[in-house]
Amino acid sequence: MSNAQFKPVEQASNLKFTIKNLGFGTDGSFSGFDGTINFNPQNLATSNFDVSINAASVNTDNSLRDEHLKGDGFLDVKNFPRIRLTSVKITPGGKSNSYQFNGQLTIKGKTNPVSFPFTAVPSADGFVFKGSFKIKREDFGVGGTSTVSNELEVQINVTAKKG
């Protein structure tokens, strides 16, 4: 059975993040999904993800803060317009519909490994993928010596349909 290729559905997908600033949690999101997902639960060896989001779509419900985040001290969206997540290996998880993502995250031109559990629940013409992971913004050269916490949590919820 060959892999089906899927595309993220913008209206039904979101990427959210939570980061602490001076001890208070700030939530934000990104949109502008693009890329391809080859996924077959019966053939994980050939399954792979290559998806990205529009860095300039960052939204924390505060336009001044959002402009600051788009600037060169943080995401530098002029020079690095996309944030990209690619898989190296997908392996089975412990439960049904659960898997382990091993891959790379590229933000602001810096690429670092990421690994996290995710679920893939079949839906009409595709799958709903959900997962979350923590990253350190300083690993990607984002934010410098800002008062913003180094660690942030990222939650991905992507509905993908046949491309």
C-alpha positions as CSV (number, residue, x, y, z in Angstrom):
1,M,0.0,0.0,0.0
2,S,1.6,3.3,-1.1
3,N,1.5,6.4,1.0
4,A,-1.1,9.0,0.4
5,Q,0.0,12.5,0.2
6,F,-1.8,15.1,2.3
7,K,-1.8,18.9,2.6
8,P,-2.5,20.9,5.6
9,V,-6.0,22.6,5.6
10,E,-5.4,26.2,6.7
11,Q,-8.9,26.8,8.2
12,A,-8.8,23.6,10.3
13,S,-5.2,23.8,11.5
14,N,-3.4,25.8,14.1
15,L,-0.1,26.1,15.8
16,K,-0.2,27.6,19.3
17,F,2.6,28.5,21.7
18,T,2.8,29.5,25.4
19,I,5.8,31.4,26.7
20,K,6.3,33.1,30.1
21,N,7.3,36.8,30.3
22,L,8.2,38.0,33.8
23,G,6.4,35.0,35.2
24,F,3.1,35.5,33.3
25,G,2.0,33.1,30.5
26,T,1.5,34.6,27.0
27,D,-0.3,32.6,24.4
28,G,0.2,33.1,20.7
29,S,-0.5,31.4,17.4
30,F,0.8,31.1,13.8
31,S,-1.0,30.4,10.6
32,G,-0.2,30.2,6.9
33,F,0.3,26.4,6.8
34,D,2.0,24.9,3.7
35,G,3.9,21.7,2.8
36,T,3.3,18.0,2.2
37,I,2.7,15.1,4.5
38,N,3.2,11.5,3.4
39,F,1.6,9.3,6.0
40,N,0.6,5.7,6.1
41,P,0.2,4.1,9.6
42,Q,1.0,0.7,8.0
43,N,4.2,2.0,6.4
44,L,5.9,4.5,8.8
45,A,9.3,3.9,7.2
46,T,8.1,5.9,4.1
47,S,6.0,8.4,6.0
48,N,7.4,11.9,6.2
49,F,6.4,15.5,7.1
50,D,7.7,18.7,5.5
51,V,5.5,21.6,6.7
52,S,6.0,25.2,7.3
53,I,4.1,28.2,8.7
54,N,4.3,31.9,7.9
55,A,6.5,33.5,10.6
56,A,4.9,36.9,10.0
57,S,1.5,35.5,11.0
58,V,2.5,35.5,14.7
59,N,-0.4,36.6,16.8
60,T,-0.4,37.2,20.5
61,D,-3.5,39.5,20.6
62,N,-1.2,42.5,21.0
63,S,-0.2,44.3,17.8
64,L,2.8,46.2,19.3
65,R,4.2,42.9,20.8
66,D,3.5,41.1,17.5
67,E,5.5,43.8,15.6
68,H,8.3,43.4,18.1
69,L,8.3,39.6,17.6
70,K,8.5,40.0,13.8
71,G,11.6,42.2,14.1
72,D,15.2,41.0,13.7
73,G,15.7,40.5,17.5
74,F,13.1,37.8,17.5
75,L,11.8,36.1,14.4
76,D,13.3,38.4,11.7
77,V,10.5,37.6,9.3
78,K,11.9,39.7,6.5
79,N,14.9,37.5,6.1
80,F,13.3,34.3,7.4
81,P,9.7,34.3,6.3
82,R,8.9,30.6,7.1
83,I,9.3,28.3,10.1
84,R,9.8,24.8,8.9
85,L,9.3,21.4,10.5
86,T,10.6,18.3,8.7
87,S,10.7,14.7,9.9
88,V,13.7,12.4,9.8
89,K,11.9,9.3,11.2
90,I,8.4,8.5,12.3
91,T,8.0,5.5,14.7
92,P,5.0,3.8,16.4
93,G,3.9,5.1,19.8
94,G,2.6,2.9,22.6
95,K,-1.2,3.4,21.9
96,S,-3.4,3.2,18.9
97,N,-3.1,6.3,16.6
98,S,0.0,7.4,18.5
99,Y,3.4,7.9,17.0
100,Q,6.8,9.5,17.7
101,F,8.1,12.3,15.5
102,N,11.8,12.7,15.1
103,G,12.9,15.6,13.0
104,Q,14.2,19.1,12.6
105,L,12.8,22.5,13.3
106,T,14.1,25.5,11.5
107,I,13.5,29.0,12.9
108,K,15.4,32.1,11.8
109,G,17.8,30.0,9.7
110,K,18.9,27.8,12.6
111,T,17.9,24.1,12.6
112,N,17.7,22.0,15.7
113,P,16.5,18.4,16.3
114,V,13.0,17.9,17.8
115,S,11.3,14.8,19.0
116,F,7.8,14.5,20.4
117,P,4.8,12.1,20.6
118,F,1.8,12.8,18.4
119,T,-1.5,11.3,17.4
120,A,-2.9,10.8,13.9
121,V,-6.6,10.2,14.0
122,P,-8.2,9.3,10.6
123,S,-10.7,11.9,9.4
124,A,-12.7,12.4,6.1
125,D,-10.1,12.2,3.3
126,G,-7.1,12.5,5.7
127,F,-5.9,12.8,9.3
128,V,-5.9,15.1,12.2
129,F,-2.4,15.3,13.7
130,K,-1.9,16.6,17.2
131,G,1.3,16.9,19.2
132,S,3.2,19.3,21.5
133,F,6.8,19.9,22.3
134,K,9.1,22.3,24.2
135,I,11.9,24.3,22.6
136,K,14.4,26.8,23.9
137,R,14.2,30.1,21.9
138,E,17.9,30.8,22.5
139,D,18.7,27.6,20.5
140,F,17.3,29.4,17.5
141,G,18.9,32.8,18.2
142,V,15.5,34.3,19.0
143,G,15.0,37.0,21.6
144,G,18.5,37.5,22.9
145,T,18.6,38.6,26.5
146,S,14.9,39.4,26.6
147,T,12.9,39.0,29.8
148,V,10.9,36.4,28.0
149,S,11.4,32.8,29.3
150,N,13.9,30.7,27.3
151,E,11.5,27.8,27.2
152,L,8.2,27.7,25.3
153,E,5.7,25.1,24.6
154,V,4.4,24.5,21.1
155,Q,1.1,22.8,20.3
156,I,0.3,21.6,16.8
157,N,-3.1,20.7,15.6
158,V,-3.1,20.0,11.8
159,T,-6.0,18.7,9.7
160,A,-4.6,17.3,6.5
161,K,-6.5,16.1,3.5
162,K,-5.4,14.4,0.3
163,G,-3.4,16.8,-1.9
